[in-house]
Amino acid sequence: MSSKLSDQALKGFANASSYDTYRPSYPPEAVDALLARLQVKGVEDARIVDLGAGTGKFSQLLAAQEEKYDIVAVEPHEEMRKEMEAKNLSGVRVVKGDAYDIPVESQSADAVVAAQKEDNAPKFWEPRTKWEATLKDIMWSYDDRQPRFRHEAWRKVFEKQLSSTPFTIQAADPLFSLPIGEDSIDFTHWLSPETIWERFRSLSQIAVLEHEELLGVKDRALAAMGASDVERSGKGELPLHGRVVYAWTSSVPGAPIKEGG
């Protein structure tokens, strides 16, 4: 089974350099917790597949670990791959592929990760401030019909592997153990309004906007951040609040990787 990147993704992520500059990274404590749950923390030379690696935000964190992981960064978008390749990350092999076509040998990886960022915030996420609520409203108003973390379609990968009753689990031939584990870590970044805008603009559904529509969104975002009741630091920076949600499971021993699975 093969897939093709949507026009929205091709255009929305075309400016890979801006994406890499302004998109957030991940808190070290979240990275450590996930690697521990995946049972690769402290395992030297473990092979990790970073699926949908983008410009290498998460691969870069993996490459910095003392375990010297063997990392395969799989990314379908050409410009994103070029941006990641330019980093020349130690222990990272950048390859073209996607979830339907992962160019590694079956059962050759110790862990597979898929990391996404703020535009995929969970649907239950409640903004901490009025200006963050405005940015969320703008972001969610542009429904490009692309599956995002907040839609929770990713859970179906695990839920659909089982039949409707416990008596038919064996016939369902599951690939992953259930229930999946899940946890989260909150964080706060202090950033200037312009930096927050550039980060916001790097979101694919905002990046595709042009001319008056883009300017209108920018004016609305900056106006919200410029309100008199907004908390600011001495440098004029605003507290941007976020949450990293991470989930994990394990493969069922001996389960074959099927075509299209």
Secondary structure, 3 states (H helix, E strand, C coil): CCCCCCHHHHHHCCCHHHHHHHCCCCCHHHHHHHHHHCCCCCCCCCEEEEECCCCCHHHHHHHCCCCCCEEEEECCCHHHHHHHHCCCCCCEEEECCECCECCCCCCCCCEEECCCCHHHCCCCCCCCCHHHHHHHHHHHHCCCCCCCHHHCHHHHHHHCCCCCCHHHHHHHCCCECCCCEEEEEEEEEEECHHHHHHHHHCCHHHHCCCHHHHHHHHHHHHHHHCCCCCCCCCCCCEEEEEEEEEEECCECCCCCCCCCC
